Amino acid sequence: MNKFWSIIAIIFSSISCQIFIHNLVAPKPIIFSQNLARASQKNSGFNCNAAKQNIGDNREFCISYEIVENTIHKYRKIGAIVELEGLNLPRPKVTGKATIPLQFLAGGKAFTVTATLGKKSGNFLLDTGASTSIIATETVKELGLIGKPVPEELLTYAVAGDECLEMKANLHSLPVLKIDNVKVEGLTVLEFTTTVMPERLSGVLGMDILSNFDVEIHPQTQELKLLPPTPIPTENIDDAIPLKTKLGVMLAEVEINGKGPFIFMLDTGAESIFISQKLANQLNISAAERQEIRVQGFCGIEMAEYASLTKVKMGNYQLTNLETVILSSPVLKLLEVDGILGQNFLNNYQQYWRFSNKNSQNFPIKGSLLLIPFD
């Protein structure tokens, strides 16, 4: 039986609100996901519509009763990893090339692009951490789409938090998707009816689209290029990072603090670096170096830890003093990786992604990533 695997984008970004900590009013970023938030938010943790107090000059600040005095809690949100077995989706027909402006998502480091779906234009997250593209329920309603429910017995998932009783998904055959001069026909995507897209996102552009191109991402100029596939230039072969594929997403070897290599998923939809508890222990990150944080998970709040990594190296490229979140949720375990490399590393470089021919599941067999430091 053919198998189809889908990795839900793991996406993070931040919004700011003034919070009350130990009788002080201090502007502090409260970090939420701008990805897949639960449709019901009554137990979703920090609420900027909670009790407010006037502090003069017609300004107010929020008081969250989840915040403990003398403790600064950073909030992050992680999505989910979903495995769909026994489905064989048709390969979309992708033509054209494009140079497209990128926009930052909600002031974070992840990017969105504008695309047209049928007669509707919307913003879509650019996400190498999603093997399959996703459509927002609101967009489904606006387009009048009728999806096919995915049987629960075909759904296996790992999420952060334990408040979800179930996860429901639909498959949708989309009208023509246009990204500037790129045309995608016959695309089948996922909709998760128990989630909502933030920032009025229409959906997520995943690897089922991106892997048909050479993908260039230029963070400084906020520009995306989708180009016909080409071989790695001879002069760049030694610097290109080899990529392996698993469940439709790309993995690479990464060294942390001089140790490794470890296996990381490369995710343009993730704001930060995420590592497992096992890897944190291997790196000898002491209790004194860890700060407790709250992770707003796909299915509720759970505790995690924040730390700083002295050195992160991938291929010939190295950065120092990068933040990381240490996760104990089953999300990384299902993917069987040591961590996720996000935009706090990737966005320091111009990125040139290349992908090989597809396997029977329509995923690239391998790929490469060339990083060029900014001048």
C-alpha positions as CSV (number, residue, x, y, z in Angstrom):
1,M,0.0,0.0,0.0
2,N,1.3,3.4,-0.9
3,K,1.9,5.8,2.0
4,F,1.5,9.5,2.3
5,W,3.1,11.4,5.2
6,S,2.3,15.0,6.2
7,I,4.4,17.1,8.5
8,I,2.4,20.0,9.9
9,A,4.4,23.2,9.9
10,I,6.1,24.0,13.1
11,I,5.9,27.8,13.2
12,F,6.7,30.5,15.7
13,S,6.5,34.3,15.9
14,S,5.9,37.0,18.4
15,I,3.7,39.8,19.5
16,S,4.3,42.3,22.2
17,C,2.2,43.3,25.2
18,Q,3.2,45.0,28.4
19,I,3.0,42.6,31.3
20,F,3.0,42.9,35.1
21,I,6.0,41.4,36.9
22,H,6.7,42.0,40.6
23,N,5.0,45.4,40.7
24,L,6.9,46.6,37.6
25,V,5.5,47.5,34.2
26,A,8.0,46.2,31.7
27,P,7.6,45.9,27.9
28,K,8.3,42.2,27.2
29,P,7.6,40.2,24.1
30,I,5.1,37.5,24.7
31,I,5.8,34.9,22.2
32,F,2.9,32.9,20.6
33,S,2.7,30.9,17.5
34,Q,1.2,32.5,14.5
35,N,0.5,29.0,13.1
36,L,-2.2,26.5,14.1
37,A,-4.0,27.8,17.2
38,R,-6.9,25.8,18.6
39,A,-10.2,27.2,17.6
40,S,-11.3,27.2,21.2
41,Q,-9.0,29.5,23.1
42,K,-10.6,29.5,26.6
43,N,-7.7,27.6,28.0
44,S,-4.9,29.0,25.8
45,G,-2.9,30.7,28.5
46,F,-1.9,34.4,28.3
47,N,-4.8,36.7,27.4
48,C,-4.2,40.3,26.6
49,N,-7.9,41.0,27.2
50,A,-7.5,39.9,30.8
51,A,-7.5,42.3,33.7
52,K,-6.0,45.7,32.8
53,Q,-4.7,48.5,34.9
54,N,-4.3,52.2,33.9
55,I,-0.7,53.4,34.2
56,G,-1.2,57.0,33.1
57,D,-1.0,58.7,29.7
58,N,-4.0,56.7,28.7
59,R,-1.9,53.5,28.6
60,E,-2.9,50.2,30.1
61,F,-1.1,47.0,30.7
62,C,-2.2,43.4,30.9
63,I,-2.1,41.3,34.0
64,S,-2.0,37.5,33.4
65,Y,-2.8,35.4,36.4
66,E,-0.6,32.7,34.9
67,I,2.5,34.9,35.4
68,V,4.3,34.2,38.7
69,E,5.8,37.1,40.6
70,N,9.5,37.6,40.1
71,T,9.4,35.2,37.1
72,I,9.5,36.2,33.4
73,H,7.8,33.5,31.4
74,K,8.4,33.4,27.7
75,Y,5.6,31.9,25.7
76,R,6.1,29.9,22.5
77,K,3.8,27.8,20.5
78,I,4.5,24.6,18.6
79,G,2.2,22.9,16.1
80,A,2.0,19.2,15.5
81,I,3.3,16.4,13.4
82,V,0.7,14.4,11.6
83,E,1.2,11.1,9.8
84,L,-1.3,10.0,7.3
85,E,-1.0,6.5,6.1
86,G,-2.6,4.7,3.2
87,L,-3.2,7.8,1.1
88,N,-1.8,8.3,-2.4
89,L,-2.1,11.9,-3.5
90,P,-1.8,12.9,-7.1
91,R,1.3,14.9,-8.1
92,P,0.4,18.5,-8.9
93,K,1.4,20.1,-12.2
94,V,3.7,23.0,-11.6
95,T,4.9,25.4,-14.3
96,G,6.5,28.8,-14.6
97,K,9.1,30.8,-12.5
98,A,8.8,33.8,-10.3
99,T,10.5,36.5,-8.3
100,I,8.3,37.5,-5.4
101,P,8.4,39.9,-2.5
102,L,8.4,38.3,1.0
103,Q,6.7,39.7,4.0
104,F,7.5,38.9,7.6
105,L,4.8,37.1,9.6
106,A,3.6,39.2,12.6
107,G,7.0,40.8,13.2
108,G,8.8,37.5,13.4
109,K,11.4,35.8,11.2
110,A,9.1,33.5,9.2
111,F,8.0,34.7,5.7
112,T,4.7,34.8,3.8
113,V,4.1,35.2,0.1
114,T,1.0,36.5,-1.7
115,A,-0.7,33.9,-3.9
116,T,-4.0,33.7,-5.8
117,L,-6.3,30.7,-5.3
118,G,-9.1,30.7,-7.8
119,K,-10.3,34.3,-7.6
120,K,-9.1,34.8,-4.1
121,S,-5.8,36.4,-3.2
122,G,-4.2,35.7,0.2
123,N,-1.0,35.3,2.2
124,F,0.6,31.9,2.5
125,L,3.4,30.9,4.9
126,L,6.6,29.8,3.2
127,D,7.4,26.5,5.0
128,T,10.0,23.9,4.3
129,G,8.9,22.2,7.5
130,A,5.6,21.2,5.9
131,S,5.7,18.3,3.5
132,T,2.2,19.1,2.3
133,S,0.5,22.4,1.8
134,I,-2.3,23.4,4.1
135,I,-5.4,25.5,3.6
136,A,-7.2,27.6,6.3
137,T,-10.8,26.7,7.1
138,E,-11.8,30.3,6.5
139,T,-10.4,30.0,2.9
140,V,-12.3,26.8,2.4
141,K,-15.5,28.5,3.3
142,E,-14.8,31.5,1.1
143,L,-14.1,29.3,-1.9
144,G,-17.0,27.0,-1.2
145,L,-14.8,23.9,-1.3
146,I,-16.1,20.5,-0.2
147,G,-13.4,18.3,1.2
148,K,-13.1,14.6,1.8
149,P,-12.7,13.7,5.5
150,V,-9.6,11.7,6.4
151,P,-10.6,8.6,8.4
152,E,-9.4,8.8,12.0
153,E,-7.8,5.3,11.7
154,L,-5.3,6.8,9.2
155,L,-4.3,9.6,11.4
156,T,-1.4,9.4,13.8
157,Y,-0.2,12.6,15.4
158,A,2.1,14.0,18.0
159,V,1.2,17.3,19.6
160,A,2.4,19.6,22.4
161,G,-0.2,19.7,25.2
162,D,-3.0,17.3,26.2
163,E,-6.2,19.2,25.8
164,C,-7.2,17.8,22.3
165,L,-9.8,15.1,22.4
166,E,-9.3,14.5,18.7
167,M,-7.9,15.9,15.5
168,K,-9.9,16.1,12.3
169,A,-8.6,16.6,8.8
170,N,-10.1,17.0,5.4
171,L,-8.4,16.7,2.0
172,H,-9.3,19.3,-0.6
173,S,-8.6,19.5,-4.4
174,L,-7.8,23.1,-5.1
175,P,-8.5,25.4,-8.0
176,V,-5.5,26.7,-9.8
177,L,-3.0,28.3,-7.4
178,K,-0.9,31.2,-8.9
179,I,2.2,32.6,-7.3
180,D,3.1,35.5,-9.7
181,N,4.0,33.6,-12.9
182,V,4.1,30.2,-11.2
183,K,1.0,28.0,-11.8
184,V,0.1,25.0,-9.7
185,E,-2.7,22.8,-11.0
186,G,-4.2,19.7,-9.4
187,L,-3.0,20.4,-5.9
188,T,-4.4,18.4,-3.0
189,V,-4.0,20.0,0.4
190,L,-5.0,19.4,4.0
191,E,-7.4,21.3,6.2
192,F,-7.5,20.9,10.0
193,T,-11.0,21.8,11.2
194,T,-10.0,22.1,14.8
195,T,-7.4,24.8,14.2
196,V,-7.4,28.4,12.9
197,M,-4.7,30.2,11.0
198,P,-3.4,33.4,12.6
199,E,-2.9,36.7,10.9
200,R,-5.5,35.9,8.4
201,L,-3.3,33.4,6.6
202,S,-5.0,31.7,3.7
203,G,-2.7,28.7,4.1
204,V,0.8,27.2,4.1
205,L,3.0,26.5,1.0
206,G,4.8,23.3,1.7
207,M,7.4,21.1,0.1
208,D,4.8,19.6,-2.4
209,I,5.1,22.9,-4.2
210,L,8.6,24.2,-3.2
211,S,10.5,21.0,-4.1
212,N,9.6,21.5,-7.8
213,F,11.9,24.5,-8.0
214,D,15.3,25.8,-7.1
215,V,14.3,28.0,-4.2
216,E,16.3,31.2,-3.4
217,I,15.5,33.1,-0.2
218,H,17.0,36.5,0.3
219,P,16.2,37.7,3.8
220,Q,17.9,41.1,3.5
221,T,16.0,42.2,0.5
222,Q,12.9,40.1,1.4
223,E,12.8,38.3,-1.9
224,L,11.9,34.8,-3.0
225,K,12.8,33.3,-6.3
226,L,11.2,30.1,-7.7
227,L,13.4,28.9,-10.6
228,P,13.7,25.8,-12.8
229,P,15.9,23.1,-11.3
230,T,19.6,23.3,-12.1
231,P,22.7,21.4,-11.0
232,I,24.9,22.8,-8.2
233,P,27.5,25.1,-9.8
234,T,30.9,23.4,-9.8
235,E,32.4,26.2,-7.8
236,N,29.8,25.7,-5.0
237,I,29.9,21.9,-4.7
238,D,32.3,21.9,-1.7
239,D,30.2,24.5,0.2
240,A,26.7,23.0,-0.5
241,I,25.2,21.3,2.5
242,P,23.8,17.8,1.6
243,L,20.2,17.3,2.6
244,K,18.3,14.0,3.1
245,T,14.6,13.7,3.0
246,K,12.3,12.1,5.6
247,L,8.5,12.2,5.6
248,G,8.8,14.8,2.9
249,V,10.9,17.4,4.7
250,M,14.7,18.0,4.5
251,L,17.2,17.0,7.2
252,A,20.9,17.9,7.6
253,E,23.7,17.2,10.0
254,V,24.3,20.0,12.6
255,E,27.1,20.4,15.2
256,I,26.1,22.0,18.5
257,N,28.7,23.4,20.9
258,G,31.5,21.4,19.2
259,K,29.6,18.1,19.5
260,G,27.8,16.0,16.9
261,P,26.8,15.8,14.2
262,F,23.2,15.6,15.1
263,I,20.2,15.3,12.7
264,F,18.0,18.4,12.4
265,M,15.0,19.2,10.3
266,L,15.4,22.5,8.4
267,D,12.3,24.6,8.8
268,T,11.8,28.1,7.3
269,G,8.5,28.2,9.2
270,A,10.2,28.0,12.7
271,E,11.4,31.2,14.3
272,S,13.9,29.5,16.6
273,I,16.0,26.4,17.1
274,F,14.4,23.5,19.0
275,I,16.2,20.6,20.5
276,S,15.1,17.5,22.4
277,Q,15.7,16.8,26.1
278,K,18.0,14.0,25.1
279,L,20.2,16.3,23.1
280,A,20.2,19.0,25.8
281,N,21.5,16.3,28.2
282,Q,24.1,15.2,25.7
283,L,25.3,18.8,25.4
284,N,25.6,19.0,29.2
285,I,23.3,22.0,29.4
286,S,23.1,22.5,33.2
287,A,20.0,23.4,35.2
288,A,21.5,26.8,35.9
289,E,21.7,27.4,32.1
290,R,18.0,26.6,31.6
291,Q,15.1,28.9,32.1
292,E,11.6,27.5,32.5
293,I,9.1,28.7,29.8
294,R,5.6,27.9,28.9
295,V,5.0,26.3,25.4
296,Q,1.5,27.0,24.0
297,G,1.1,23.8,22.2
298,F,-1.2,22.7,19.5
299,C,-3.3,21.0,22.2
300,G,-2.7,23.2,25.3
301,I,0.1,24.6,27.5
302,E,3.0,22.6,28.6
303,M,6.3,23.5,30.2
304,A,9.6,23.6,28.3
305,E,13.0,25.2,28.8
306,Y,14.9,28.0,27.2
307,A,18.7,28.0,26.8
308,S,21.5,29.5,24.8
309,L,23.8,27.5,22.4
310,T,27.4,28.7,22.3
311,K,28.0,27.5,18.8
312,V,25.8,26.1,16.0
313,K,27.5,24.8,12.8
314,M,26.0,23.4,9.7
315,G,28.5,22.5,6.9
316,N,31.0,25.3,6.7
317,Y,28.6,27.8,8.3
318,Q,28.8,28.7,11.9
319,L,27.0,31.1,14.3
320,T,27.4,31.7,18.0
321,N,25.1,32.4,21.0
322,L,21.8,31.4,19.5
323,E,18.7,30.8,21.6
324,T,17.0,27.4,21.7
325,V,13.9,25.8,23.2
326,I,14.3,22.4,24.8
327,L,11.2,20.3,24.2
328,S,9.9,17.2,26.0
329,S,6.8,16.8,23.8
330,P,6.5,13.9,21.4
331,V,6.8,16.1,18.3
332,L,10.5,15.5,17.8
333,K,10.2,11.9,18.7
334,L,7.8,11.1,16.0
335,L,10.0,12.7,13.4
336,E,13.0,10.9,14.9
337,V,15.3,14.0,14.8
338,D,17.5,15.7,17.4
339,G,16.1,19.1,16.7
340,I,14.7,21.7,14.3
341,L,16.8,24.4,12.8
342,G,14.8,27.6,12.3
343,Q,15.1,31.1,11.1
344,N,17.3,32.5,13.9
345,F,20.0,30.5,12.0
346,L,18.8,30.4,8.4
347,N,17.9,34.1,8.1
348,N,21.5,35.1,8.6
349,Y,22.3,33.9,5.1
350,Q,21.1,34.0,1.5
351,Q,19.6,30.6,0.9
352,Y,19.8,28.5,-2.3
353,W,17.8,25.3,-2.0
354,R,18.0,22.5,-4.6
355,F,16.0,19.3,-4.7
356,S,16.5,16.0,-6.6
357,N,14.0,13.9,-8.5
358,K,10.9,12.7,-6.7
359,N,10.3,9.2,-5.2
360,S,7.1,7.2,-5.5
361,Q,5.5,9.3,-2.7
362,N,6.3,12.5,-4.7
363,F,9.0,13.6,-2.2
364,P,12.5,14.7,-3.3
365,I,15.0,11.9,-2.7
366,K,17.7,14.4,-1.5
367,G,18.7,18.0,-1.9
368,S,21.3,20.6,-1.1
369,L,21.5,24.0,0.6
370,L,24.0,26.7,-0.2
371,L,24.3,29.5,2.3
372,I,25.9,32.9,1.4
373,P,26.7,35.2,4.3
374,F,25.5,38.8,4.0
375,D,28.2,41.3,2.9
